[in-house]
Amino acid sequence: MRLIIILCFLIFTSCATQKTDSMKEDGFIHLALGDSYTIGEAVDVGERWPVQLARRLRKDSIQVDPVIVATTGWTTDELLAGIVKADVEGTYDFVSLLIGVNNQYRGYPIDQYEKEFKQLLDQAIQFAGGNPYNVMVVSIPDYGVTPFATKKMLDEEKIARELDNYNAIAEKITKLRDVKFIDITPGSKKAKDDPSLIASDGLHPSGKMYTQWVDQMYEHVFNNLSSR
């Protein structure tokens, strides 16, 4: 029995289940690959952006079930290993990828990110049935503006500069593969002057910020799924 990590609405963690033909008949399946920004660290399940996206799509009569493979703290190599461990296989209707902040935070070589991001994006396209139009990459938000960074006396300008480099690499690779790139980074910087955009842990986005992310990606995802 193949197990995957699927988002459960009744508990605050992930659980295992099967992807079955009956689920496909009931609607679309969104495979969301990432780290804390995808699993929604420090926010309620209903505030996670893949869940908000699915809820909004349902209001427009598009049934979507989000399947999340993500863990707080994951780097690109850990996401690659996590996909294997979760035994993710087969095809999905839509796939998203958001990864890299922990590579930067741990000071990993940026060429490692470039290499492993390519592997992850190619894998995401494979999960999407080989169709790059059914894949979406989300940029890394700027955590340098958060209370966490201030408390830890982290260099805000250095974080911004390095994340800009990471996002530039991701965007270049993404566009070369004809995949949609959603740049939420500029908006994430607004958290510096708006505490409501930060979760209770002082580091991760709040549900309000995730709503803004959904606003940016919604047209693309809606047009993709409604055209089928």
C-alpha positions as CSV (number, residue, x, y, z in Angstrom):
1,M,0.0,0.0,0.0
2,R,1.5,3.3,-1.1
3,L,1.4,5.9,1.6
4,I,1.5,9.7,1.2
5,I,1.3,12.6,3.6
6,I,-2.1,14.0,3.2
7,L,-3.5,17.1,4.9
8,C,-6.1,16.2,7.6
9,F,-8.7,18.8,8.5
10,L,-9.5,17.2,11.9
11,I,-6.0,17.3,13.4
12,F,-3.0,19.7,13.4
13,T,-0.5,17.3,11.9
14,S,-0.2,15.3,8.7
15,C,-1.3,11.8,8.4
16,A,-0.9,9.0,5.9
17,T,-3.5,7.9,3.3
18,Q,-3.8,6.6,-0.2
19,K,-4.4,8.5,-3.4
20,T,-7.3,6.6,-5.0
21,D,-9.3,6.8,-8.2
22,S,-12.4,7.7,-6.2
23,M,-10.6,10.8,-4.9
24,K,-9.8,11.8,-8.4
25,E,-13.4,11.4,-9.5
26,D,-14.5,13.7,-6.7
27,G,-12.2,16.5,-7.8
28,F,-8.6,17.6,-8.3
29,I,-5.6,16.8,-6.1
30,H,-3.0,19.4,-5.4
31,L,0.4,18.1,-4.3
32,A,2.1,20.7,-2.2
33,L,5.9,20.2,-1.7
34,G,7.9,22.3,0.7
35,D,8.8,23.2,4.3
36,S,7.3,25.2,7.1
37,Y,5.8,27.7,4.8
38,T,3.8,25.0,3.1
39,I,2.8,23.0,6.2
40,G,1.9,26.3,7.9
41,E,4.0,26.3,11.0
42,A,2.3,28.3,13.9
43,V,-1.1,28.7,12.2
44,D,-4.2,26.6,12.3
45,V,-4.8,24.0,9.7
46,G,-7.4,26.1,8.0
47,E,-5.0,29.0,7.6
48,R,-2.4,27.1,5.7
49,W,-2.1,28.5,2.2
50,P,-2.9,25.2,0.3
51,V,-6.0,24.8,2.5
52,Q,-7.0,28.4,1.9
53,L,-6.5,27.9,-1.9
54,A,-8.6,24.8,-1.9
55,R,-11.4,26.5,0.1
56,R,-11.5,29.5,-2.3
57,L,-11.5,27.2,-5.3
58,R,-14.5,25.3,-3.9
59,K,-16.4,28.6,-3.7
60,D,-15.9,28.8,-7.4
61,S,-17.2,25.2,-7.8
62,I,-13.7,23.6,-8.2
63,Q,-13.2,20.7,-5.8
64,V,-9.6,20.4,-4.7
65,D,-8.0,18.2,-2.1
66,P,-4.6,19.4,-0.9
67,V,-1.9,16.8,-0.3
68,I,1.0,18.2,1.6
69,V,4.5,16.7,1.8
70,A,6.4,19.2,3.9
71,T,8.1,19.5,7.3
72,T,9.3,22.5,9.2
73,G,13.1,22.9,8.8
74,W,13.4,20.9,5.6
75,T,16.2,21.8,3.2
76,T,16.2,20.8,-0.5
77,D,18.0,17.5,0.2
78,E,15.6,16.7,3.1
79,L,12.6,17.3,0.9
80,L,14.0,15.0,-1.7
81,A,14.5,12.3,1.0
82,G,11.0,13.1,2.4
83,I,9.4,12.4,-1.0
84,V,11.1,9.1,-1.1
85,K,10.2,8.2,2.5
86,A,6.6,9.2,1.9
87,D,6.6,6.9,-1.2
88,V,5.0,9.7,-3.3
89,E,4.4,8.4,-6.9
90,G,1.9,8.6,-9.6
91,T,0.4,11.8,-11.1
92,Y,-1.4,14.7,-9.6
93,D,-3.6,17.4,-11.1
94,F,-1.5,20.2,-9.8
95,V,1.8,20.5,-8.0
96,S,3.4,23.3,-6.1
97,L,7.0,23.7,-4.9
98,L,8.3,26.2,-2.2
99,I,11.7,25.3,-0.7
100,G,15.1,26.8,0.1
101,V,14.9,29.0,3.1
102,N,16.5,26.5,5.4
103,N,19.4,26.0,2.9
104,Q,20.0,29.8,3.3
105,Y,19.5,29.8,7.0
106,R,22.0,26.9,7.6
107,G,24.5,28.5,5.2
108,Y,24.5,25.7,2.7
109,P,26.4,26.2,-0.6
110,I,24.1,28.0,-3.1
111,D,25.2,25.6,-5.8
112,Q,23.7,22.8,-3.8
113,Y,20.4,24.6,-3.8
114,E,20.6,25.1,-7.6
115,K,21.4,21.4,-8.2
116,E,18.7,20.0,-5.8
117,F,16.1,22.6,-6.8
118,K,16.4,21.4,-10.4
119,Q,15.9,17.8,-9.2
120,L,12.9,18.8,-7.2
121,L,11.3,20.8,-10.0
122,D,11.9,18.0,-12.5
123,Q,10.3,15.6,-10.0
124,A,7.3,18.0,-9.6
125,I,6.8,18.1,-13.3
126,Q,6.9,14.3,-13.4
127,F,4.3,14.2,-10.6
128,A,2.2,16.6,-12.8
129,G,2.1,14.1,-15.6
130,G,5.0,15.7,-17.4
131,N,3.1,18.9,-18.0
132,P,4.9,22.0,-16.7
133,Y,1.7,24.1,-16.9
134,N,0.4,22.0,-14.1
135,V,3.2,23.1,-11.8
136,M,3.7,26.2,-9.8
137,V,6.8,27.5,-7.9
138,V,6.4,29.9,-5.0
139,S,9.3,32.2,-4.1
140,I,11.0,32.2,-0.6
141,P,9.6,34.9,1.7
142,D,12.0,37.3,3.5
143,Y,12.2,36.3,7.1
144,G,14.8,39.0,7.8
145,V,12.0,41.4,8.6
146,T,10.5,39.3,11.3
147,P,10.7,39.8,15.1
148,F,12.6,36.4,15.2
149,A,15.4,37.9,13.1
150,T,15.5,41.0,15.2
151,K,15.6,39.0,18.5
152,K,18.4,36.8,17.1
153,M,20.2,39.9,15.9
154,L,20.4,38.5,12.4
155,D,21.6,40.7,9.5
156,E,18.4,41.8,7.7
157,E,20.3,43.1,4.6
158,K,22.4,39.9,4.4
159,I,19.3,37.7,4.6
160,A,17.5,39.8,1.9
161,R,20.5,39.7,-0.4
162,E,21.0,36.0,-0.1
163,L,17.4,35.2,-0.5
164,D,17.3,37.4,-3.6
165,N,20.1,35.2,-5.0
166,Y,18.1,32.0,-4.1
167,N,15.0,33.3,-5.7
168,A,16.8,34.5,-8.8
169,I,18.1,31.0,-9.3
170,A,14.7,29.4,-8.7
171,E,13.0,31.8,-11.0
172,K,15.6,31.2,-13.8
173,I,15.3,27.4,-13.6
174,T,11.5,27.6,-13.3
175,K,11.1,29.8,-16.4
176,L,13.5,27.6,-18.4
177,R,11.1,24.7,-17.7
178,D,8.0,26.8,-18.7
179,V,6.7,26.6,-15.1
180,K,4.7,29.5,-13.4
181,F,6.8,31.4,-10.8
182,I,4.8,33.2,-8.1
183,D,6.9,36.0,-6.5
184,I,5.5,36.5,-3.0
185,T,8.8,37.9,-1.6
186,P,8.1,41.6,-2.0
187,G,4.8,41.3,-0.2
188,S,6.4,39.3,2.6
189,K,8.6,42.3,3.4
190,K,5.5,44.3,4.4
191,A,5.6,42.2,7.7
192,K,8.2,44.6,8.9
193,D,5.6,47.3,9.4
194,D,2.5,45.1,9.8
195,P,2.7,42.6,12.8
196,S,-0.6,41.1,11.7
197,L,1.2,39.4,8.8
198,I,3.4,37.4,11.3
199,A,2.2,34.3,13.2
200,S,2.4,34.0,17.0
201,D,5.9,32.5,16.8
202,G,7.3,35.8,15.5
203,L,8.8,34.1,12.5
204,H,6.3,32.4,10.1
205,P,3.6,34.0,8.1
206,S,0.1,34.5,9.6
207,G,-3.0,33.3,8.0
208,K,-3.5,36.8,6.7
209,M,-0.2,36.8,4.8
210,Y,-1.0,33.3,3.4
211,T,-4.3,34.8,2.1
212,Q,-2.2,37.4,0.2
213,W,-0.2,34.6,-1.3
214,V,-3.4,32.9,-2.4
215,D,-4.5,36.2,-4.0
216,Q,-1.4,36.2,-6.1
217,M,-1.6,32.6,-7.3
218,Y,-5.3,32.3,-7.6
219,E,-5.9,33.4,-11.1
220,H,-3.2,31.0,-12.5
221,V,-4.5,28.0,-10.5
222,F,-8.2,28.8,-11.3
223,N,-7.5,29.2,-15.0
224,N,-5.5,25.9,-15.0
225,L,-8.1,23.8,-13.3
226,S,-11.2,25.3,-14.8
227,S,-9.9,24.7,-18.3
228,R,-9.9,21.0,-17.9
